Amino acid sequence: MSLGPFAVAVLVPPLNLMPLGLAGTAIAAFTRWRRLGLAIAGVALVGLLALSLPYVGGRLITSLERGLPLSPPADDPPRAIVVLAAEVEHGTLAPPLTDAAGGETDLGPLTLLRLRAAAELARRTGLPILVSGGRPPDGTTSLAALMAESLRRDFGTPARWLDDHSDDTWENAADSAAILRREGIGSVYVVTHAWHMRRAMIAFRHAGLRMTAAPVLLDRTPTGIASDFAPRLTGWWMSFYALHEWIGCLYYAWRH
């Protein structure tokens, strides 16, 4: 089950630090516990500043990318490629794909990067592709259908199978495994971003598939140059994705 937007805002820094800081300020201003309120606001402010640094965000995100199974097992090489959906965008140009309700829907940049990597891997290995992604909450066409169309239209590579029901990584793995078992396939390449791969590993192993990681991008480990310590929006972006994934990994490990 995927976390809803409100659950993400409550659980995942740096989003949850903003209301925490406001709560601390309110406690300091309107209650007897001024010191407690100031302490809470100070912790939130320091956390927001720290997580905005590319050095911190980069270290957090590269910590997810260590020890991935990048080499196919010699005794059971992959026989298919599974590519996981990320996001869609609405009202875009380029031209957009049109969903069943007549609205304009196109795949987002993260999903397109994954499709490009999957198409390149398919050309190199000759393996068939399974695209995995259910219907977004505000759409009528599944991500898998949009991905299959983009693979054909933009990359000249067909998708053999569509998993168009899964709503999160856990279901991506379970539904993909069910499809591939009918084909006698138990070993696959999984294409997703490197920072998402660790959570995918837990899910695919639980589903009974032997996976080889085919990450879209392996991030640069910060070296500590001056620009790594200048607050940036990209620092918050990396910190959010990294902490979201680590929380997801802990939940999947418990669920496993």
C-alpha angles and dihedrals in degrees: 000000000000122000113251121232093261093050090050090051090052098043109032125069137251090030094056093049092069097062088038090057092047091049091051091050091050092049091051093047103041109027140055091252096081095148092050091049093049090048092052092047091047093051090050092049093048090047092051091049094046094048091050091064114099088217092061095039092046093050091049094049097044089050086069093054101059121108098013116163097249098157119074114239110258093218096049113023119191116273099187142025121236115196118193124217123237118178145333132217129212132221095015130147130224082100105299125225113248119232125216093266092058095254124130114253129169134175117262124241096262092055092046091052089053092049092050090051092047093050091050091048091048092052091049097046104025090229123145121249131234115196116205127198136109131217116299116236093251098040140071099209121073121242088236091060092048090047093050090050092049092048090053097040103036104027104026091233123121125220114227098197135029124203099192101165107062118107102186142014094275091056091042087062098042096046094043090050091052091052095045096045088063086059093048092248119142103157123063146163111242116209118202137113115300092241089056096045099085092058090045090053092057092048096046094047090051089051090055099249122132105225136198114200117240100179120195094218135003107210125232115254107233112251097199100255117159095263090058088069098049111102112247139168087242088062090059090044093054093042092051095049093044095049092043089054095046090051088048091050091052091049093048092047089053091045091050 
